[in-house]
Amino acid sequence: MISHEQKLVITNVFRRLGWALAIATTWIVGFKLGDYLIELLINHRFDSFLVNLQEIPGTLIFIFNLILGLYFLISAYGDFKWTIQNGISRKTLWWGRLTALLLASCGIWIIDELLSILDHPITGWQSMGTQLLILLTGVLTLQMIGNGFGLLNRTWKWIVGIGLPILFILLLMLLIQATIGLNIGYQYNAWFGPDSILLAILSSSATWWVVWGIYIIIVVVLSKFFNDRMQLRRD
């Protein structure tokens, strides 16, 4: 059962997210329509104008997904500050934002699928379900990052925001170099090669479901951990 305070958090999230979606949609659709109308006035080709209109649904799908992810990336501290000012606990904030995230992601997913029908037929339930899982995973990941940044002041946000991607790239390059430098007899190694144990494990769909489940658990736990340690700041 959702409490009254959780409903307040959910309503606040939907209000802010709704305004962001409405503003972004108005600007993008207005800009594209203006561009298409100018092109129509120049070349007087109405068929080209109709073809251009077909690009708008695909653009809206991208914009909706982008705004949804960005909201949960950048709004963690703002929602926390609003919550504390209204006497709502961090626990209530966590559950309210998580519920809003799930509902908003499902809503955006439904809108995406309806808009995609204008461009191509329904691809099937399995493909649609995969798209929903990808969207949820992406938004949950961005919420975790946003909650982590919510612990930092403005200076440290710049330091971490620039430093972590650079560190990740360096570690990835070192890993690739180490992997290339390995001298493995692929034909006779039980873990590597065309008939290896590793390839059999990676080719199993159950393996990727387990990896995905572990990843989601880690993301949710870290997001909750960061949420519970936010403090009001003067910056």
VMD Tcl script that draws the C-alpha trace (Angstrom):
set ca {
  {0.00 0.00 0.00}
  {1.36 3.41 -1.01}
  {1.30 5.92 1.82}
  {0.15 9.52 1.51}
  {3.73 10.82 1.70}
  {4.88 8.41 -1.01}
  {2.03 9.68 -3.20}
  {3.30 13.21 -2.65}
  {6.79 12.18 -3.80}
  {5.39 10.36 -6.84}
  {3.19 13.34 -7.73}
  {6.14 15.70 -7.42}
  {8.28 13.52 -9.69}
  {5.54 13.23 -12.31}
  {4.86 16.96 -12.20}
  {8.50 17.88 -12.82}
  {9.04 15.10 -15.35}
  {5.81 16.01 -17.15}
  {6.88 19.64 -17.49}
  {10.27 18.58 -18.83}
  {8.67 16.26 -21.39}
  {6.12 18.88 -22.44}
  {8.74 21.61 -22.89}
  {11.13 19.34 -24.80}
  {8.35 18.01 -27.04}
  {7.06 21.50 -27.82}
  {10.52 22.78 -28.75}
  {11.49 19.77 -30.86}
  {8.19 19.43 -32.71}
  {7.98 23.21 -33.22}
  {11.54 23.38 -34.55}
  {11.04 20.46 -36.92}
  {7.67 21.71 -38.20}
  {9.16 25.15 -38.79}
  {12.06 23.59 -40.68}
  {9.74 21.43 -42.78}
  {7.42 24.38 -43.55}
  {10.36 26.52 -44.68}
  {11.50 23.69 -46.94}
  {7.95 23.37 -48.30}
  {7.82 27.09 -49.08}
  {11.14 26.86 -50.90}
  {10.69 23.73 -53.04}
  {6.83 23.52 -53.06}
  {6.98 19.73 -52.75}
  {4.12 18.60 -50.54}
  {5.07 14.92 -50.90}
  {8.51 15.69 -49.41}
  {6.80 17.56 -46.57}
  {4.66 14.48 -45.75}
  {7.74 12.25 -45.82}
  {9.51 14.58 -43.42}
  {6.58 14.43 -41.01}
  {7.15 10.69 -40.66}
  {10.45 11.43 -38.90}
  {8.73 13.13 -35.95}
  {7.53 9.95 -34.14}
  {11.05 8.50 -34.18}
  {12.45 11.77 -32.88}
  {9.86 11.87 -30.09}
  {10.79 8.34 -29.00}
  {14.41 9.43 -28.64}
  {13.45 12.64 -26.81}
  {11.11 10.87 -24.37}
  {13.73 8.27 -23.46}
  {16.42 10.96 -23.16}
  {14.35 13.22 -20.89}
  {13.29 10.27 -18.72}
  {16.91 9.21 -18.18}
  {18.19 12.75 -17.67}
  {15.52 13.51 -15.09}
  {16.57 10.69 -12.79}
  {20.22 11.53 -13.45}
  {20.08 15.21 -12.44}
  {17.06 15.50 -10.12}
  {18.21 13.40 -7.14}
  {19.37 16.30 -4.96}
  {16.49 18.55 -6.02}
  {13.92 15.90 -5.09}
  {15.80 15.24 -1.82}
  {15.80 18.94 -0.91}
  {12.07 19.21 -1.65}
  {11.44 16.09 0.45}
  {13.35 17.35 3.50}
  {11.64 20.75 3.27}
  {8.27 18.98 3.40}
  {9.19 16.76 6.35}
  {9.36 13.53 4.36}
  {11.91 10.85 5.26}
  {14.68 9.53 3.04}
  {13.05 6.08 3.09}
  {9.80 7.52 1.76}
  {11.74 9.48 -0.84}
  {13.48 6.30 -2.00}
  {10.32 4.25 -2.40}
  {8.41 7.14 -3.95}
  {11.09 7.85 -6.56}
  {11.54 4.14 -7.31}
  {7.79 3.71 -7.82}
  {7.66 6.83 -10.01}
  {10.64 5.53 -12.01}
  {8.95 2.20 -12.69}
  {5.61 3.80 -13.60}
  {7.20 6.49 -15.78}
  {9.40 3.95 -17.57}
  {6.41 1.73 -18.32}
  {4.43 4.75 -19.50}
  {7.21 5.98 -21.78}
  {7.67 2.43 -23.10}
  {3.97 2.21 -24.03}
  {4.15 5.60 -25.76}
  {7.30 4.50 -27.60}
  {5.59 1.37 -28.87}
  {2.52 3.32 -30.00}
  {4.67 5.86 -31.83}
  {6.76 3.12 -33.43}
  {3.60 1.64 -34.99}
  {3.47 4.77 -37.19}
  {6.84 3.78 -38.65}
  {6.80 -0.03 -38.68}
  {4.56 -2.94 -37.53}
  {4.75 -4.36 -34.01}
  {7.92 -6.43 -33.76}
  {6.60 -9.02 -31.30}
  {6.19 -9.38 -27.56}
  {9.72 -10.69 -27.00}
  {11.28 -7.69 -28.72}
  {8.95 -5.30 -26.90}
  {9.80 -6.91 -23.56}
  {13.51 -6.62 -24.30}
  {13.10 -2.92 -25.07}
  {11.30 -2.42 -21.75}
  {14.08 -4.19 -19.83}
  {16.74 -2.11 -21.61}
  {14.86 1.10 -20.77}
  {14.39 0.13 -17.12}
  {18.03 -0.93 -16.79}
  {19.24 2.33 -18.31}
  {17.03 4.54 -16.13}
  {17.88 2.61 -12.95}
  {21.57 2.99 -13.77}
  {21.20 6.73 -14.33}
  {19.28 7.06 -11.06}
  {22.14 5.33 -9.24}
  {24.67 7.71 -10.81}
  {22.44 10.69 -10.04}
  {22.06 9.65 -6.40}
  {25.83 9.27 -6.16}
  {26.38 12.75 -7.59}
  {23.77 14.02 -5.14}
  {26.30 13.39 -2.35}
  {28.89 15.67 -3.96}
  {29.23 19.43 -4.04}
  {29.68 21.32 -7.31}
  {33.48 21.03 -7.32}
  {33.56 17.30 -6.71}
  {30.87 16.73 -9.33}
  {33.23 18.18 -11.94}
  {36.17 16.18 -10.62}
  {34.29 12.87 -10.52}
  {32.37 13.55 -13.73}
  {35.57 14.10 -15.68}
  {37.89 11.77 -13.79}
  {35.81 8.59 -13.70}
  {35.26 8.32 -17.49}
  {38.97 8.92 -18.08}
  {39.89 6.29 -15.47}
  {37.43 3.83 -17.02}
  {38.92 4.33 -20.50}
  {42.46 3.85 -19.16}
  {41.51 0.65 -17.33}
  {39.71 -0.63 -20.42}
  {42.80 0.02 -22.56}
  {45.02 -1.77 -20.02}
  {42.62 -4.72 -19.96}
  {42.63 -4.94 -23.76}
  {46.44 -4.80 -23.85}
  {46.69 -7.50 -21.17}
  {44.23 -9.71 -23.04}
  {46.11 -9.31 -26.32}
  {49.37 -10.13 -24.56}
  {48.10 -13.47 -23.26}
  {49.65 -16.48 -24.94}
  {46.92 -19.10 -24.86}
  {46.83 -22.36 -26.80}
  {43.25 -22.04 -27.95}
  {43.04 -25.42 -29.61}
  {43.97 -27.28 -26.42}
  {42.72 -24.99 -23.66}
  {39.54 -26.09 -21.87}
  {38.46 -22.51 -21.04}
  {39.19 -20.79 -24.36}
  {38.64 -21.65 -28.02}
  {35.74 -22.77 -30.25}
  {34.68 -25.69 -28.00}
  {35.62 -24.16 -24.66}
  {33.76 -24.07 -21.37}
  {33.80 -20.26 -21.40}
  {32.10 -20.08 -24.79}
  {29.44 -22.57 -23.67}
  {28.73 -20.46 -20.58}
  {28.55 -17.19 -22.52}
  {26.30 -18.69 -25.19}
  {23.69 -19.70 -22.61}
  {20.80 -17.25 -22.18}
  {20.57 -18.21 -18.51}
  {24.05 -16.78 -17.95}
  {23.03 -13.34 -19.20}
  {19.83 -13.38 -17.13}
  {21.93 -14.11 -14.03}
  {24.40 -11.35 -14.94}
  {21.53 -8.92 -15.53}
  {19.90 -9.85 -12.21}
  {23.15 -9.37 -10.29}
  {23.73 -6.03 -12.05}
  {20.24 -4.76 -11.17}
  {20.67 -5.79 -7.53}
  {24.00 -3.93 -7.33}
  {22.52 -0.83 -9.00}
  {19.47 -0.74 -6.71}
  {21.53 -1.33 -3.55}
  {24.02 1.42 -4.45}
  {21.19 3.78 -5.37}
  {19.53 3.17 -1.98}
  {22.88 3.57 -0.21}
  {23.51 6.95 -1.86}
  {19.91 8.06 -1.25}
  {20.15 7.38 2.49}
  {23.32 9.45 2.86}
  {22.33 12.66 1.11}
  {22.70 15.84 3.15}
  {21.52 19.39 2.59}
  {24.27 21.63 1.19}
  {24.69 25.36 0.79}
  {26.08 25.19 -2.73}
}
mol new
graphics top color blue
foreach p $ca { graphics top sphere $p radius 0.5 }
foreach p [lrange $ca 0 end-1] q [lrange $ca 1 end] { graphics top cylinder $p $q radius 0.2 }
display resetview
